[in-house]
Amino acid sequence: MGLLKFLFVTICILWLIRMIARLLLPVLFQKMMTKAQNQANQRYQEQNPTPEGRIKVDYMPPKVKSKVVDAGDFVDYEEIKTP
């Protein structure tokens, strides 16, 4: 008889825990998500915002000067076809 009473009480307690978890866990997760979202928004706003329409260039590669070869004057020509 004691074993049946123990099993019945254990099953009732587990059932109650399950019902309470079904009610409370969604609320807790929603609060956690709202808090995380607020922290992310706060971090984003703390960064140095660049003004609208401005471009910030962090790195600009050095300009490579091409060597101009002085090969003389170039003359345009037309090709003449012989019949």
C-alpha positions as CSV (number, residue, x, y, z in Angstrom):
1,M,0.0,0.0,0.0
2,G,2.9,2.4,0.8
3,L,4.4,1.9,-2.7
4,L,1.1,2.8,-4.4
5,K,0.8,5.9,-2.3
6,F,4.4,6.9,-3.1
7,L,3.9,6.4,-6.9
8,F,0.6,8.4,-6.8
9,V,2.2,11.3,-5.0
10,T,5.3,11.2,-7.3
11,I,3.1,11.2,-10.4
12,C,0.9,14.1,-9.1
13,I,4.0,16.2,-8.2
14,L,5.6,15.6,-11.7
15,W,2.3,16.4,-13.3
16,L,2.1,19.7,-11.4
17,I,5.7,20.6,-12.3
18,R,4.9,19.9,-15.9
19,M,1.8,22.2,-15.9
20,I,3.6,25.0,-14.1
21,A,6.5,24.7,-16.5
22,R,4.1,25.0,-19.5
23,L,2.7,28.2,-18.0
24,L,5.9,29.9,-16.8
25,L,8.6,28.9,-19.3
26,P,7.1,30.9,-22.3
27,V,6.9,34.0,-20.1
28,L,10.4,33.5,-18.9
29,F,11.8,33.0,-22.4
30,Q,9.9,36.0,-23.7
31,K,11.5,38.2,-20.9
32,M,14.9,36.8,-21.7
33,M,14.5,37.5,-25.4
34,T,13.3,41.1,-24.7
35,K,16.2,41.7,-22.4
36,A,18.8,40.3,-24.9
37,Q,17.2,42.4,-27.7
38,N,17.4,45.6,-25.6
39,Q,21.1,44.9,-24.8
40,A,21.9,44.4,-28.5
41,N,20.1,47.6,-29.4
42,Q,21.9,49.5,-26.7
43,R,25.3,48.2,-27.9
44,Y,24.5,49.1,-31.5
45,Q,23.5,52.6,-30.5
46,E,26.6,53.1,-28.5
47,Q,28.8,52.6,-31.5
48,N,30.1,55.6,-33.3
49,P,27.3,56.2,-35.9
50,T,28.4,57.6,-39.2
51,P,26.2,60.5,-40.5
52,E,23.8,59.6,-43.2
53,G,25.2,60.1,-46.7
54,R,28.8,60.0,-45.6
55,I,31.3,57.3,-46.4
56,K,34.1,56.4,-44.1
57,V,37.3,55.0,-45.8
58,D,39.5,53.0,-43.4
59,Y,42.2,52.0,-45.8
60,M,43.3,53.5,-49.1
61,P,45.9,51.6,-51.1
62,P,48.9,53.6,-52.3
63,K,48.8,54.8,-55.9
64,V,51.2,53.0,-58.1
65,K,52.8,55.2,-60.7
66,S,53.1,53.4,-64.0
67,K,56.4,53.8,-65.8
68,V,55.8,55.5,-69.1
69,V,58.0,54.1,-71.8
70,D,59.1,56.8,-74.2
71,A,59.1,54.7,-77.4
72,G,58.7,57.7,-79.7
73,D,55.8,59.2,-81.6
74,F,53.0,57.0,-82.8
75,V,51.4,57.7,-86.1
76,D,47.9,56.7,-87.0
77,Y,47.7,54.9,-90.3
78,E,45.0,53.6,-92.6
79,E,45.3,50.2,-94.2
80,I,45.1,50.4,-98.0
81,K,43.8,47.3,-99.7
82,T,45.2,46.6,-103.1
83,P,42.9,45.1,-105.7
